[in-house]
Amino acid sequence: MIVLALTGVLVLAVGGCVCVVWAARGGPPVVRAVAAVTLAAGQLVRGSGRRSGGRGGGDGGGGDGEG
């Protein structure tokens, strides 16, 4: 079951990438809409990664100055 879910996510991601490339070359309005949704979802994922990565340490600097 999880393989089906992961396959579905992969198909959606590849389809979104294809729509982004096709829209950049002047595709139909439906393709442009799907590309816009894909790019917006990418921005949301990128933004959420920054917020969660900035809390609680990590390698984000703030060292004690010794090296």
Secondary structure as UniProt FT lines:
FT   HELIX           2..24
FT   TURN            25..26
FT   HELIX           29..53
FT   TURN            58..59
//
